[in-house]
Amino acid sequence: MLEKKFLGLPLALLVALSAVVVAASPPTAQLKVIGSAWILAPAVAQTESGLVGSATNISVFVTEGWGDVYVSTYSLTQEDFQGAATAAARVVTRLLGLNFSQYNYYFKVQGDAVIVGGPSAGVAMAVAVYSALTGKPINRTVFVTGMISPDGTVGPVGGVFEKAQAVAQAGAKVFLVPPGQSIVTQYQTVERKIGPFRLYTTQPVTVNLTEYAYKNWHLRVVEISTLSEALRYFFGVSVARPPLGKPYLSADTREKIASVKSSLTSLARKELGEAYSYVNSSRLTQLGKSTLKSYLDRYAKSYLDSATRAEGISSIPLLTSSIAVSRWIKLLVDYYSGLQLDQQVQEVSDRLSRLAGAVEDSAPRSIGEINALILATDKVIHALKLFNESAAAWSSDPATALQKLAYSSALLDEAENWLSGIPRGGGIQASQAAATYLSVARSTWPYIYSVLSEAGGDLTLIDAASAYYQISARLYSSRKPLLAAVAAARSVALAEAAMLYFQVQASGKDPYSGVSLENALSVASATSDMLVTVYYINQSYGAELRDSLAYLKLGSQLGQLTLDLARVKPGQPAETQKTPSAPTQPEQPPQKPSQPGKSLTDWLQEILLRISLFIESIVDWFRRLLGK
């Protein structure tokens, strides 16, 4: 890293920013300036005649510090601008192998646009931060537009045609745009004369910007998918990535997987048998019994059969799902038979409390046991979220509330199995990791939420990210650092997946699945026995796009958290040897075991179940009315 004199910025800006540094510093401390840079970011301004491209000057300087990001603007900025600036700084420091929290970042924005949006300037800000931290000069003939995601991928923006025109006038030779955005839609005014009248209408016209810009402005338009690609054009550098090895699981870890599978298989068979008996001996109508048994066949039994055929760790989530469905059916029978469910709810609540204490008190002895502990903690966190949602849904939708309760219970069974065999006493040192991941989550999910909500994107994953952040904050306040760290890592992972899914939907292209898989494999092969990452990589195979991205991000974030904790765990250091060339990964990336998806048949099954349960509620009401 190069320390650089602060040159090239207006004197007034230097004075203003220096004042910020002094004000932000302790009275006796003076922060050393690391570097500075400025970049012209294309923007659009609204005029009476429509959108017009313009150039916005973004300056940044970096000092020693503690991870604060400051933004000073002459133009107004949208609420997501500071989130974009934070994301840009985090991505670059991670790319350079630096600690984000050891620096402060000061941005100044000035341009002709009345309002400057943060997302579209994200990649440009990242380029400026890279220049400030490395001292490398920016190629002034290259311009870029695009959102920056926390994982370094580039997302879609608006006004690409107008921006291309503006950067061409500013002397650009190369204009970098997000995937799929070299093809743009413009609207032309068409005049028609009808008698003495002239009618004007607008019609959409598709423009190949790559051809149009080169022909009319001698501007080369290039699509990029990642920040690393942008850096190649701006600085002529190729960002080195660690070579990808094959994930390696030791004999002890494979034995642990086999033990968990055996235990959950026995439990799944027991629960399924009890569920069939429960339904047959119930007071439900024949329609109700037939519907519930059909549901058991299609889901609980199907998951169990698929798990039996699957190899290794791929079977575990299927077994947990089978147990959950069987328990849900039993809970439905109890509910529609008029039985009280207080005992079942209290049992899950007690198990949550007990396992939360157990994971915090666990003292793993190896990298394999740390992975098993993180998996157990992850299942406890997921179970806690479902339990909370079950309570919230009870008054309006008892069937869904019971489904979430059943899944919460099944996840706790999986957690207990992963936790089995890990010694107790002392716990793992997770306080610093919890603070770090909570800080990242605090800036990540609000930024992505603001982007998605404004653009009308799918909020399913980002809503879950928000819920996990709230859980993490409460756990951190309750001095449960390991649980808080895992919940925060889940929040970050799902927020990143939400952004990538939105980018695919908006651009019509998917370079992000490949990048996400590559990132996950990099974590999985960082050392031996990266069980938690292998677990989620296996789940991603064959899953729908949104779920696949979520699994890959969970694998990366939870795997990175595991590596962070392995470096600070008490006692003997965890293994950190490089992945051996042999033996290789014990199981090839499997095809997704056949399991039911949301086909038309599934939707009909759900509708039939709801109708059947509605009929059962009416029958139960009549029985109560008649005193039976």
N, C-alpha and C positions, 0 to 999 in steps of 0.2 A: 504494500500500500504506500502511496506517495503522499507526503505532506506537500501542499501546494499553496503558494502565496495567493492571496485573494485579489485576482486581477480581472479586468474585463467587465465589471459591473459599474453602473452609475454611482458617483460619489454619494448622492442622496440615499441610494439603496444601501450602500455600505454603512452609512451612519445609522440609518433606521434599523438595519438588521443587527448591527453591533449593539445598539441599545437593547434590542430584544435579548441578545446573549447575556449582556450584563444583568438585565432585570431577571432573567431566568436562572442565573447562577447564584450559588451561595455567596454572601458578601465577601468572603476571603478567597474565593476560587476564581480562576480565570480559565475559560475553556479554550483549548487550542483549536484553531480552524484547520480542518483536514483538507478541504478542497471546495471548489465552486464550479458552476457551469451554468450555461443558459441554452435554451433551445426554442425555436419557433414551432408552435403546435398549431396545425390548421383547425379552424373553428368556423362556425356559420353564424351569420347575423340575420335577423329578420328585418326586411325593409318593406316599403309599400309595394314594391314589385315582386316580392318573394324572398327566398333565401339567397344570401350572397356569402361567398366564402371570404374568410379573413384569416390573418395570422395573429396568434396570441403569443406574447413573449413570456416564457416561464423560466424564472431564475431559481437556482437552488444553491445553498451552501451548507456544508456539513461540518459540525464541530464535534469534539468529544462531548459526551453527555450521557443520557439515561433512557433514550428511546422516545423522546417527545418529537412530535411533528407539528410545525407551525405553518400557517398559511396566511399571507398578506396579499390583499387583492385591490386593484383599482376597478376592474370589472366586477360585477356581482358574480358569485359562484353558487352553483347548486349545492344542496345539502350533502351530496355524495362526494364533493370535491376532496375534502380532507380524508375521507375513507380511501379514495383512489390514490392520494399522495402517500398515505400510510402503506397501502398494498404495494405500491411501486418501490418504496424504500425497503420493505421486508423482502420482496422478491430479489432485489439486487444484492442485498447483504447475504442472503442465503446462497445465491449463485456464486458470490465471491468467497464464501466460507467465513464471513464476518459475523459478529454478534450485533444484531440490530439494536439491542438495548445499551450498547456502549457509545452510541452517537445520538446527536440531535440533528433534525433536518428542518431547514428553513426555506420555504417556497414563497416566491413572489410572482403574482400573475398580473399581466397588463396587456390589454389588447383592445381592438375596435369593437368586438362583440360585447353587447350590453350585459349578457349573461353567459358565463362560460360553464359548460357542463364538465364535471369531473371525469366520468368514465371514458369519454373519447380522447382525453389527454393522458390517460394512464400510461400507455407505452412510452409516450414522449417524456413524461416525468421520470420513468424508469431509466431511459437513456441518459437523461441529465444527471441522475443520481450516480449512475455507473461512471460517467465522466468525472464527476466531483470526487468520487472515491478512488479512482485509478489514475487520474491526471491525464487520461487519453483525450485528445481533442476530437470534437464532434465533426463529422463530415457535413458541411453546410449545404451540400447539394442533395442531401437525402432528407426527406420528411416522412412522418408516420402519423397515422391515426388508428386508434383502437383502444378498447378497454384492456386493462391488465387484470388478470385473475390472480388470486393468491398463489397458484401453482406455476405462474409464469406463462400461461397460455394467453392468446390474444382473442378478444371478443368483438362482436359487431357494434357498429356505430351508425349514425345517420349522416345525411348530407355529404356523401362521399364524392359525388360529382362536383358539387360546389367547392369542396375542399381541394380537389385535384386542380380545378381551375385557379384557385388562389395560390397554391404552392407553385404552380407553373409560372405565374406572374412574379413570384418571389425568387425565381431562379432555380427551382428544383430540377434535378435531372432524374431522380428516382423517388417514387411515392409508394410507401408500404401501406397496404390495407389488410383488414382481417380476411379470413378465409371466406370465399364465396361472394366477396363484395367488389370484385372487378367487373361484375355484371350488375348494372344499376338500372332503375326505372326512372325515366324522366317524363314530364307531362308537357305536351305540346298544345298550343292553342290553335284550334282549327276554325276557320271562318267559312260560314255557309250563307249564301244569299237566297232568301225566299221572297220573291216579289220585290217590293221596295225595302225589305228589312234585311239586316245583316245579323246573323246569329253566331255567337262564339261559344265553342265547347272545348273542353280539354280532354285529351286522349293519352293514355299511357303508352310510352315507347321504350322498348328495351334497348339499352346501349351497352356494347362491349367496351368498357372503359379502357382496357388495355390497348385496343386498336385505336379508339377515338383519341385518347390522350396523346399517343405517340404521333398520330397523323396530324393533329391540329396544334399540339403544344410541344412536340418533341419530348414528351414526358413518359418515362417508363413506369408503368404501374405493376407492382409485384404483390402477390398475396403471401402473407406470413402467418404462421400458426403459433409461434412461441417468441418470447423475448430474445432467446438465443439467436434466432434467425435475424431479428432486427439488429442485434449488436454486430453481426457479421457485415451488414451493409453500412452501419454508422462508423465502425471502428476497424473493420477488416480483421476482426478477431474471431477465432473459433473457440467457443466455450467448451472446454474438455469435460466430458462426462465420465464417471468411473465405469470401467467395463462391466457389463452385466454377466454375472455368473449364474449358475443354477442353484436355487434354494436347496439347502442340505439339511435334512433332519436326521439326527443321531438315532442310534438304536434305542436309547432311553426315551427319547421323545416319541418315536414310533410305538414303543410299548405303552406309553401314556395314552396316545390316541386310541390304541386298541382297547385299553382298559375302559376309557370313557365310552367308546362305542358299545362295548359289551354290556356295561351297566345300563346305558340308556336304551339299548335294544330290549333288554329284559323288562325294563320299566314300561316301554312303549307297548309291548305285547300284553303286559298285565293291565294297563290302562284301557287298551282297546277291548280286551275281553270283558272287563268290568263295564265298559260303556255299553256294549251289546246287551249284557245281562240287565243293566240298569233300565235300558229302553224297553226291553221285552217284559219286565216285571212292573212297569209303571202303569199309572192310571190314564195315560194319554190315549187319545183316539187312535184308531187304526191308521188313519191318514198321518197323524203326528208320528207314530212309531215308524211307519214306512219311510217317511221323509228323513227322520233322524238317522235311521240305519243306512239309508242311501248316502247320506252325507258322510257317515263314518266310512263307508266303502270307498267313496270317491276321494276322500282326503286322508283321514287318519290311516286307513289300511294302505292306500296308495303311497303315502310318504314312507310308511314302514317298509313296504316291499321295495321301494326305490333305494332306501338306505341299506337294505340287506344286499342289494346288487352292487352298490357303490363301494369304492375302495377308500380306505384311509379316512382322512378328515372330512371329505366331502359328505360323508354320511351323517355327521353330527347335527347340522342344522335341520336335516330332514327328520331325524328322530325327535328332536325337540318340538318340531311342528306337529308330528303325529301325537305326541303326548298332550300337547296343548289342545288339539281338536277333540281328542277323547274326553279330556276334562271339561271342555266347554259343553259338550253334549250332556254330560252328567249334571253340570250346573243348570242347564236349561231344563232338564227333567225335574230337578228339585224345585226350580223356580215355578214352573207351570203346574207342579203338583201342590203348590201352596206351602212349601217348606221354607223355614227361615234359613238364611245364608250367612248369618253373623259369624258362625264358627269358621266357615271357609275363608271369609274375608280376614278375620283376625289371624288365622293361621298364616296366610300370605304376608300380612303385615309383620308378624313376629319373625318370620323367616327372613324378610328383608332386613330387619334390624340386626338380627344375628349375623347374617352374612356380610352386612356392611362393616360390622365390627371385626369379623374374621379376616376380610381382605386387608383392612388397615393394619392388623396385627401380624400378618404373614411375613416371614423372613426367608425369601427364596435363596437358594444356595448356588444357582447356576443360571445361565442365560435361558435355558429351557424352562426352568421353574419361574423365572420372571415373566416369560411369555405366557405360561399357563395362568399365572396370577393376573396378568393384564386381561386375558380372555375372561377369567372369572369375574373380575371387576367390571368389565364391559357388559357382561350379562346381567349383573346386579343393577347397573345403571339403566340398562334397557328395561329391566323388570320394574324398576322404580318409576320410570316414566309411564309405563303401561298401567301400573297400579293407580297412579294419580289420575290418569285419563279415565280409568274405570270408575273411580269415584265421581268424576265430573259428569260422566255420561249416564249415571244410574237413573236419575229422575226422568230423563227424556227418552232414553233408549236402553232398557235393561238388557236386551239380548247382546248388544254391542259391548256394554259394560262387562257382562259376564265373559265375553270372548276375550277382552283385554285382561281380565283377571286370570283366566285360564292360561293365557300366554305368559303372563307375569310369573305364574307358578311354575310353568315348565322351564322358563329361562333360569329360575333359581335352582332347579334340578341340574341343569347343565353346569351352572356356576359351581355348585357343590362338587361335582365330579372333577372339574378342572382344578379346584382348590385342594382336593384330596392329596395327601402326601407331602404338602409343603409345610415346613415347620412353622410354629407360631412363636411369637415373642420378639418384641423390638420393632417390628414393622420395617418398611422400606422408606428411605429418605426421599420423600416426594414433594416437600413444601416448595422448593424452588421451581420444580417442574410445574406444579399446580399454578403458581403465580404467573409463570411465563405463558402457559397455554391459555389460562383465563384471560390474560391481556390480549393475546392474539384473537381469541374468540370474540372479545369485547369489540374489537375494531372490524372483524371480518364479517360477521353475520349482518350487522346493521347496514354496512356498505352494500352488500349484495342484495339485501332486502329492498333498499331504496332503488337500486337499479331494476330489479325484477318487478316491483310493484308499479313503478312508473311506466315500464314497457309492457305491462300486462302478462308477464311470464308466469310459469307454473310455480306456485308458492308452497307446494307440498313439502319439499325437502327443506326449504328455508324456514318454514314454520317449525319443523322438527329441530332444526339447528337452534332456533330461538329458545325452544323448550329445554334443550340440553344445556344451553348457556345459563338459563335461570337455575336449573338444577345444580350446575357447577358452582355458581355464585353462592347458593345456600350451603352447599357442602363445604366450600372453602371457609365460609363464616363459622361453620360448625366444627372446624378443625379436623376435617376428614380429607387430607390433601390428595391421597391416591385416588379416591373416588372423584374428587373435584377435577383432578388432572385428566382422568379418562373421560369424564363428561364434557370437559372443554375440548378435548381432542375430537370427540364425536361431533360437537357443534361445528368446529372448523371443517371437518371432513364433509359433513352434509351441506354446509354452506358452499364450499368449493364445488361439490357435485351439482348443486342447484344452478350455479353460474354456468358450468360447462354444459349442462342440459339445455339451458336457455340459449347458449351460443349455438348449439347444434340446431335447435328449433328455428332460430332467427336466420342463420346463414344457409341452412340446408346442407351443410357439410360437417363431417365428423372426423377431424384429425385428433380430437381430444381423447377418445377411448384409447388409441394407441399410445399417446403421450402418458396418460394416466397409468396404463398397464406397465409401461417402461419404468415410470417412477416407482410403482409398487414393487416390481421385480428388483429394482436397484436396492430398495430397503430390505427385501426378503433375502437377498444374497450378500448383504453387508457382513454377516457373520452366520455361523451355524445356528440351527434350531430357532429360526424366526417364525415360530408357530403362528402367531397372531396374524402376520401378514399373509402367510400361505393360506390360512383359514379363509380370509376374505377374498383373496385372489381366486381360490377355488369356487367360492360362491358367485363370483362375477361371470363365470363361464355360462353362456346360454341364458343369462338373465336379460330382462328387458333393459333398454338403454339407460333409463333413469336409475334403475336399481343397480345395474352394472357399474355405472360411474360412482354411485354411492359406496358400493362394496370396495372398489379399487381405492377410493379416497380413504375409507376407513382403514384398509390395509396399510396405506402409506402413513397416515397420521398416528394410528395406534402403534405401528411398527417403529416409527421414529421416536415416539414416547418411550417405548420399551428400550431402545438403544440409549436414550438419554438417562433413563433410570439405571441401566446396567453400569453406567460410568460412575454412579455415585452410591451404589448400594453398599451397605456395610459389610464387613467381613472380607473374604477372599474375592478379588475382582472376578467379574464374569468373563467367560471366554471372549476373546476379540480376534481370534485367528481368522485369516482369510479362508474363504470357502475352499475346501479341498477339491481337487479335480475328480477324485473318486473316493467313496462311491457317490454317485450322483443322486439327485432328488429321487426319493423312493417311489414317488408316483408321478407319472406324466400328467400334465394338465388335463384333467378329465373332461369328457363331455358332460354337460349338465345332466344329472340323473333325471329320467323322465318323471315329471311331476306335473300336476294339473296347473294349467294357466287360466287366465281369465278369458276363456273362449265363450261362445254363445251358450254352450251347454252349462258352463259355470254360472253365467248370469241367470239362466233359467233355474238352475239349482238354488241359487240364492233367493230368487223371487218365490219359488215353491216353499223354501224353508220359512221365509217371512210370512207367507200366507198361512202355512201350517201353524206357526207359532201364534198368529193372530186368532185362528180358530180355537187353538188350545186355551188362549186367554178368555175367550167368550165362554167356552165349555166350563172352565174353572169358575168363572163368575156365576154361571147358573148353578153349579154344584154348591158354591158358598151360599147362594140365595136360598137353595132348597135345604141347606143344612147337611149336605152329604160330604 
